C-alpha cells in the first residue's frame, strides 16, 4: 500500500509540472509586433534617388569649379563668402529650376503617404507639438524670419533649423550629407547644407 501511495504521488507531481508550465506560458503572452514601417514604392523611390543624384553631381561639380571644397577654415566671414558664392553660382546655373523638379508629384504623394501613419498615429499630437516648438525657437537676432517656400531661395540666416523627429526621418529615404530634410510649419523642404538654399519643397506634407 505504501508503494502504491508513492506511485500515485509521483504521477500527480509529473502531471502538475506541464500544467504549471502551460499556465506560466499563457500568462506571459508575447506582445504583438510593432507595425512595420511603410515601404516606399520601389519605382517612385528609384525616381527620387535619380533626381537627387543629378542635383548632387551638379552641386559638387560647382563646388569643385569655384574651389568651395578647399581646406576648412574657422573665419565666419570666409565661410559666409564661400556659402554666398556657391549659392549664387547654383542659382545662376539653375535658373529654370522649379518646385517639383526633385519632389515630382508622384514623389510628393508618396512622401505624404509615408509620413501620414506617423503624424496620425499615437504620437501624432506630440510630434506636431515638437515641430511647432522647434520652429518657434528664437533666431540669432530674435524673431525668426519667414522661410520663403521658393526653389533656390536662401534659408534665412540665423533662423533655427527645426529638428526632424527621428521616427519621421526613418520613414523617409536616406539622404547624402550634402542635403537635409527640414520641416517648416506643415511643409517639407530639401535644404542644400553648404549653399544654405532650398533645393525643393513639398507643401502641406504634414496634415
Secondary structure, DSSP 4 states (H G I P E B T S, - for coil): -HHHHHHHHHHHHHHHHHHHHHHHHHHTPPPPPPPPPPPPPHHHHHHHHHHHHHHHHHHHHHHHHHTTTSS----HHHHHHHHHHHHHHHHHHTTT--TTSSS-HHHHHHHHHHHHHHHHSTTHHHHHHHHHHHHTS-BTTBSPPPPP--TTPBPPTT---PPPPHHHHHHS----TTEEEEEETTEEEEEETTTTEEEEEETT---
